[in-house]
Amino acid sequence: MALVLVLWDIDHTLIDTRGIGRELSAAAFREVTGREMRRQASIDGSTETVIFRETAKLHGLSTTRADFERFAAALATQHVGRAADLRERGCALPGAVAALDAFATARVRQTVVTGNVKAVARIKLETFGLDQHIDWDLGAYGEDGALRPELVARALERAASEPGETVLIGDTPADVEGGLAHGVRVIAVATGRSTADVLRAAGAHIVLPDLADTEALLAAYGREEITHQHPRP
């Protein structure tokens, strides 16, 4: 089958916020709960739904869906208000722009499967100029489920795409798990906290050091399948 859909992770795959993300989460947490965020639950591969719930537990708090929705709105507001700081301190990772452009040139649909809530995902990619090839309606986000397999299933459904026509690109074992759970080919990049060995052990089909080599990325799925597709009408 030819490749028709790419599911991108965002943090540490396409961008690095270099610490400002935690600051914005802390501010939103304080606004919603009235508590200072002394500790934060593990964020690697997690969704905002889980991060908020587990962080609240670390502070002795129980939360509801309504609390999460308030947190998600506050987090989006924080990102809008500090977009300039995000742009100054964070960055698009090497090769991200070229990779998105290469798949777009090949008429491959691209969206995101991310633990970020949708509003924050959009702000992050827009801030670094990485949004122009993303079909936001096809993606799956932190408010759509707790675990990556749920998000991948939602994206496949929204895109009406077969697993064999899809590739997921991410940087954590959770990304790998999400893809493998539905028979989606997984390309992992060792640009986050997980090493190449950890990503291979998780079952990634291909592991790359980063996105800097666009040719290697295209070859990781199968260059013939990517570059010789017929353009969509």
C-alpha positions in Angstrom: 0.0 0.0 0.0 1.1 3.6 -0.6 1.5 6.0 2.2 -1.4 8.4 2.4 -1.3 9.6 6.0 1.3 10.7 8.5 0.5 11.0 12.2 2.9 13.4 13.9 3.7 13.7 17.6 4.6 17.3 18.5 6.8 17.7 21.6 10.3 16.5 21.1 9.4 15.3 17.7 8.7 18.5 15.8 9.5 21.1 18.5 11.2 21.6 21.8 9.7 24.2 24.3 12.8 24.1 26.4 11.1 24.2 29.8 8.5 26.9 29.1 5.8 24.3 28.8 6.1 23.4 32.4 5.8 27.0 33.4 2.6 27.5 31.4 1.2 24.3 32.9 2.0 25.5 36.4 0.3 28.8 35.8 -2.9 27.1 34.5 -2.8 24.6 37.4 -2.6 27.4 39.9 -5.5 29.2 38.2 -7.8 26.2 38.2 -6.9 24.6 41.5 -5.7 27.5 43.6 -2.6 25.5 44.4 1.0 26.0 43.4 2.2 23.1 41.3 5.1 21.8 43.4 5.4 18.6 41.3 4.2 17.4 37.9 3.3 13.9 36.9 5.4 12.3 34.1 4.7 14.0 30.8 6.6 11.7 28.4 4.1 10.2 26.1 1.2 11.2 28.3 -1.9 13.1 27.5 -3.0 16.3 29.2 -6.0 14.4 30.6 -3.6 12.1 32.5 -1.0 14.7 33.4 -3.6 17.0 34.9 -5.3 14.2 36.8 -2.1 12.6 38.1 -0.5 16.0 39.0 -3.6 16.9 41.0 -3.3 13.6 42.9 0.3 14.5 43.8 -1.2 17.6 45.5 -3.9 15.6 47.3 -6.7 16.7 44.9 -9.4 14.8 43.1 -10.6 16.3 39.8 -13.5 16.0 37.4 -13.9 16.3 33.7 -15.1 19.9 34.2 -11.9 20.7 36.1 -9.9 19.3 33.2 -11.8 21.4 30.7 -11.2 24.5 32.8 -7.5 23.6 32.9 -7.3 23.0 29.2 -8.9 26.4 28.5 -6.5 28.1 31.0 -3.5 26.3 29.4 -4.5 27.5 25.9 -4.8 31.1 27.2 -1.4 30.9 28.8 0.1 29.7 25.5 -1.5 32.6 23.6 -0.4 35.1 26.2 3.2 33.9 26.2 3.6 33.0 22.5 6.5 35.4 22.2 8.3 33.7 25.1 7.6 30.3 23.5 9.0 31.5 20.2 12.1 33.0 21.8 13.0 30.1 24.2 11.6 27.1 22.2 12.5 26.0 18.7 11.4 23.8 15.8 13.7 20.8 15.8 16.2 20.3 12.9 14.6 18.9 9.8 11.0 19.5 10.9 10.1 22.0 8.3 11.8 20.0 5.5 10.0 16.8 6.6 6.6 18.4 6.6 7.3 20.0 3.2 8.5 16.7 1.7 5.4 14.8 2.7 3.2 17.7 1.5 5.0 17.7 -1.9 4.2 14.0 -2.2 0.5 14.7 -1.5 0.6 12.8 1.7 -2.0 14.0 4.3 -0.5 15.0 7.6 -2.1 15.5 11.0 -1.1 15.2 14.6 -1.6 12.6 17.3 -0.6 14.4 20.5 -1.1 14.5 24.2 -1.6 18.3 23.8 -5.2 19.6 23.8 -6.1 20.7 20.3 -5.9 24.5 21.0 -2.4 24.2 22.5 -1.3 21.9 19.6 -2.3 24.5 17.1 -0.6 27.4 19.0 2.6 25.4 19.3 2.9 24.6 15.6 1.7 28.0 14.5 4.3 29.7 16.7 7.1 27.9 14.9 5.6 28.0 11.4 4.9 24.2 11.3 1.2 24.3 10.9 0.6 24.9 7.2 0.5 21.3 6.1 -1.5 19.9 9.1 -5.1 18.8 8.6 -6.3 19.6 12.1 -9.7 17.9 11.6 -8.1 14.5 11.2 -6.0 14.6 14.3 -6.4 13.3 17.9 -5.6 15.3 20.9 -5.3 15.2 24.7 -9.0 15.7 25.3 -9.8 12.8 23.1 -8.5 10.0 25.3 -6.1 9.0 28.1 -3.8 6.7 26.2 -2.0 6.8 22.8 -3.8 3.8 21.3 -7.1 5.6 21.8 -5.8 8.6 20.0 -4.4 6.6 17.1 -7.7 4.9 16.7 -9.5 8.2 16.7 -7.2 9.7 14.1 -7.5 6.6 11.8 -11.3 6.9 12.1 -11.4 10.6 11.4 -9.0 10.2 8.4 -10.8 7.1 7.1 -7.3 5.7 6.6 -6.1 2.1 6.7 -3.3 1.3 9.2 -1.1 -0.1 6.3 -1.4 3.3 4.6 -0.4 5.2 7.7 2.9 6.0 9.5 3.3 7.5 13.0 6.3 9.5 13.8 7.1 10.1 17.5 9.8 10.1 20.1 8.5 8.0 23.0 7.7 4.4 23.7 4.1 5.5 24.2 4.0 6.8 20.6 5.4 3.4 19.5 2.8 1.6 21.5 0.0 3.7 20.0 1.0 2.9 16.5 1.7 -0.8 17.1 -1.7 -1.3 18.8 -3.4 -0.6 15.4 -0.9 -2.0 13.0 0.5 1.4 12.0 4.1 1.6 10.9 6.2 3.6 13.5 9.2 5.7 12.8 10.8 6.8 16.1 13.2 9.7 16.5 15.6 9.8 19.4 15.1 13.6 19.9 13.4 13.4 23.3 14.3 11.6 26.6 14.1 8.1 25.1 17.3 6.7 23.6 17.4 4.9 20.3 17.9 1.6 22.1 14.8 2.2 24.2 12.7 3.0 21.1 13.9 -0.1 19.4 13.1 -2.2 22.4 9.6 -0.7 22.4 9.1 -2.1 18.9 9.6 0.9 16.6 10.0 -0.3 13.0 12.6 2.3 12.2 14.6 4.5 14.6 16.3 7.7 13.4 18.6 10.0 15.4 16.4 13.0 14.4 14.6 14.5 11.4 17.6 16.3 9.9 18.1 13.8 7.1 14.9 14.1 5.0 16.1 11.4 2.5 16.5 9.0 5.4 13.1 9.8 6.7 11.4 9.2 3.3 13.4 6.0 2.9 12.3 4.8 6.4 8.8 4.2 5.0 9.8 3.4 1.5 10.9 6.2 -0.9 9.2 4.5 -3.8 5.9 4.5 -2.0 6.2 8.1 -1.0 7.6 9.8 -4.0 5.6 8.0 -6.8 2.1 8.5 -5.5 -0.5 9.9 -7.9 -1.4 13.4 -6.7 -4.8 13.7 -5.1 -7.5 15.5 -7.2 
